[in-house]
Amino acid sequence: MILTSTGLAQNRAKTGDPIRPSEALIFVSPAFVPETIPELMTSSDLVISGVVIRSLPSRILGAENEVSTPVTDHLVRVVQTFKGKSKASDEVLVTQIGGLWRGTEHKPAELLPFQPQQEVILFLKEEKEKKPEGTKLPCFWVSGVWAGLFLTNDNEVLVSRSAPEPMKAAARKGKTAFLQMLKDSTGSQAQ
């Protein structure tokens, strides 16, 4: 279920600030949020570390005359694979709820935003039906909506404030320990 609250930026025009696109805060209630890294690993088709290359223009899932939410697809270059069939230097599309649509910026309350050149650790579920038109790349959603998205820089790992405590505890250990934990949990040589 997705609920939307709009109008955050519309009030700026009344105060004399430059007119900007309006904003809508999106609250997402996923059917299932994994509670631990092993649960996240099991519920994911692909687990990678990677780098966000760029974001594509937002699109709407479903017919425009239906109640729907914009999504944004992000091109991610795989650096290392912990589970699944992608290999280093492959590119995948990762879809996130939210984006700019018809002058309104739809922002998910719980999700960390992707930025170009952002390093990420992603637990992903394959999307076979609602791919962007014309793409030949493999397409994915983040497992557990926000639970399977970790942003990294230097030795820091950031996770959504809505993530379960075991995810936050794993992130607090730092990037090196987090990546080693993923290698150890798969029992394989990460590619």
C-alpha positions in Angstrom: 0.0 0.0 0.0 1.3 3.5 -0.9 -0.1 6.7 0.7 0.9 10.1 -0.6 0.9 13.5 1.1 1.5 16.5 -1.2 2.0 20.2 -1.1 5.3 20.7 0.8 6.9 23.0 -1.8 3.6 24.6 -3.0 3.7 26.8 0.1 7.1 28.3 -0.8 5.6 30.3 -3.6 3.4 32.1 -1.0 6.5 33.2 1.0 8.3 34.7 -2.0 10.8 31.9 -2.5 11.5 30.8 -6.0 8.8 28.5 -7.4 10.1 25.0 -7.4 8.4 21.7 -8.3 5.9 20.6 -5.6 6.9 17.7 -3.5 5.0 14.7 -2.3 6.2 12.5 0.6 5.4 8.8 -0.1 4.9 6.3 2.7 5.4 2.7 1.7 4.1 -0.4 3.5 5.9 -3.4 2.1 4.3 -6.8 2.5 7.6 -8.3 3.8 10.7 -6.7 5.3 13.5 -9.2 6.1 14.7 -8.8 9.7 18.3 -10.1 9.3 21.0 -10.2 6.7 20.5 -14.0 6.3 16.8 -13.4 5.6 17.7 -10.6 3.2 20.2 -12.9 1.4 17.6 -15.7 1.1 14.9 -13.4 -0.2 17.2 -11.8 -2.9 18.0 -13.0 -6.4 21.1 -10.9 -6.7 23.4 -9.4 -4.0 26.1 -7.0 -5.2 28.3 -4.1 -4.4 28.2 -1.5 -7.2 28.3 2.1 -8.3 25.3 4.2 -9.4 26.1 5.4 -12.9 23.1 7.5 -13.6 19.3 7.8 -13.1 16.8 7.6 -15.9 13.8 9.8 -16.3 11.0 8.8 -13.9 8.1 6.7 -15.3 4.7 5.5 -14.0 3.9 1.9 -13.3 0.5 1.0 -14.7 -2.0 3.1 -16.7 -1.9 6.8 -16.2 -5.6 6.9 -15.5 -5.2 4.6 -12.5 -3.9 5.5 -9.1 -0.2 5.0 -9.5 3.2 6.0 -8.3 6.2 7.2 -10.2 9.3 5.1 -10.1 12.9 5.9 -11.1 15.3 3.4 -12.7 19.0 3.7 -11.8 21.8 2.2 -13.9 24.3 0.5 -11.5 27.6 -1.0 -12.5 28.4 -4.2 -10.6 31.7 -4.2 -8.7 31.3 -7.5 -6.8 28.7 -10.2 -6.8 27.9 -12.1 -3.6 24.8 -14.0 -4.9 23.4 -14.3 -8.4 24.7 -14.4 -12.0 26.0 -10.9 -12.6 29.8 -10.3 -12.7 32.0 -7.4 -12.2 31.5 -4.6 -14.8 28.0 -5.8 -15.7 25.3 -3.2 -15.6 21.8 -3.6 -14.1 18.8 -1.4 -13.7 17.5 -0.9 -10.2 14.0 0.5 -9.8 13.1 2.7 -6.8 9.7 4.2 -5.9 9.6 7.9 -6.3 10.9 10.5 -8.8 9.9 13.6 -10.7 6.5 13.3 -12.4 4.4 16.1 -13.9 6.2 18.8 -11.9 5.9 17.0 -8.5 8.9 15.4 -6.8 7.7 12.2 -5.2 10.0 11.3 -2.3 9.8 8.0 -0.4 10.0 8.7 3.4 12.1 5.6 4.2 14.4 5.2 1.2 17.9 6.5 0.9 18.3 8.3 -2.5 20.6 7.1 -5.2 23.1 9.6 -6.5 25.5 9.3 -9.4 28.8 7.8 -8.4 27.3 6.6 -5.1 28.8 3.3 -3.9 26.0 0.9 -2.9 25.5 -2.6 -1.5 22.2 -4.0 -2.9 20.0 -7.0 -2.2 17.8 -7.3 -5.2 14.7 -9.1 -6.5 14.4 -9.6 -10.3 11.7 -7.7 -12.1 10.5 -9.6 -15.2 7.2 -7.9 -16.1 7.4 -4.1 -15.5 10.7 -3.2 -17.1 11.3 0.1 -18.7 10.3 0.1 -22.3 13.1 -1.0 -24.7 15.6 -2.1 -22.0 17.7 -5.3 -22.5 19.4 -5.0 -19.2 18.4 -7.1 -16.2 16.0 -5.2 -14.0 15.6 -5.4 -10.2 13.8 -3.9 -7.2 15.5 -3.6 -3.8 14.5 -6.5 -1.5 12.3 -5.4 1.3 11.9 -2.0 -0.3 14.4 -0.2 1.9 15.9 -3.1 3.9 18.2 -4.2 1.0 19.7 -0.9 0.2 23.0 0.2 1.8 25.0 3.3 0.8 28.7 3.2 1.3 31.6 5.7 1.4 35.1 5.1 2.7 34.4 2.6 5.5 30.9 3.8 6.4 27.7 1.9 5.6 24.4 3.8 5.7 21.0 2.1 5.9 17.4 3.5 6.1 16.2 4.6 9.5 13.3 2.2 9.0 15.6 -0.8 8.6 15.3 -3.5 11.3 17.9 -3.3 14.1 20.0 -6.3 12.9 20.5 -4.5 9.6 21.6 -1.3 11.4 23.9 -3.3 13.7 25.6 -4.9 10.6 26.0 -1.5 9.0 27.6 0.0 12.1 30.5 -2.5 11.7 31.7 -0.6 8.6 32.1 -1.3 5.0 35.1 -3.8 5.2 33.4 -5.9 7.9 30.0 -5.8 6.1 31.5 -7.0 2.8 33.4 -9.7 4.6 30.2 -10.8 6.3 28.6 -11.1 2.8 31.5 -13.2 1.5 31.4 -15.4 4.6 27.6 -15.9 4.4 27.6 -17.1 0.8 30.5 -19.5 1.4 31.7 -18.7 -2.0 34.3 -16.6 -3.7 32.6 -13.3 -4.5 33.1 -12.3 -8.2 
